[in-house]
Amino acid sequence: MKATQTSGLSPALQKRSIASQARRSWKKHWQFYLLVLPPVLYFIIFKYIPMFGAIIAFKDYNVVQGVMGSPWAGFKYFEMFFSNPQAWTLIKNTFLLSLYGVLVSFPLPILLALALNEVRVRAFKRTVQMVTYAPYFISTVVLVSMMMLLLAPRLGIFNNLLNVFGVESINFLGESELFRSIFVWSDAWQNTGYAAVIYLAALAGINPALYEAAKVDGASRIQKILYIDLPGILPAASIILILSVGSLMAIGFEKVYLLQNPMNLETSEVLATYVYKIGLLNANFSFATAVGLFNSVVNLILLIAVNIIARRVTGNSLW
């Protein structure tokens, strides 16, 4: 409507009209603009300005010459990465680990939230929520230390249990084929309770009249979940799925690196750990930036693709 009010004006008058509207909006809602200002500044300073550093992926970066003084190298470092026999192994490891994580961590919070929503004993419900929510506050270093102790070949509790049943001890962290499961399921144990809070909030927002109507119609609990609860949390689930798939190749660095050892390197070496080793430990900043930039571009493409698919299928999307 505002566009139609200014569409018949000359460009100069349109600019003046837009400026006038902006001034009126600022006077009326200046408190909201002040609230928005800190996060906007945060993103500009810490997210957008550092993007300028990605330019060294196309340069032979030299610390003495600086970003602008270093000579251009074109796509030299991208070609180096893709001509490296290890490149496709790194991409495969990163993709499989992230995909495994999404397949496990996406449905578990939904199932937990739906189950908790059906619990009528408040004390039990709160206890389960607290028990499942608490692991989220354990730091990555502490979690990895706990896993190393629990999975230790000689003194770990899991191997002691296996020994009770006559099964020989397993070096869990030394088996490369077990690395992905250890990483993903420990992550699910730590974050499922926290992620379920979002779905519990969505379930709390469903109109109680729908449940009353379903009760009158004789709907079972399963039918209430299928026809009321799941459609109610679908918008939140769609957004979380889009964000999860959009960061499919951006797996966290710390936990993988801490769980990594020479025996599981075959499956645990991912792009993030490779960038750290090449970029910081070997001081090959341009090559590491090129690998990281490639990773980010793939994530951006996945995010846009999944957003389009979600908008067409469910009608919900990020933009």
Beta strands, then each sheet from edge to edge (+ up, - down):
end
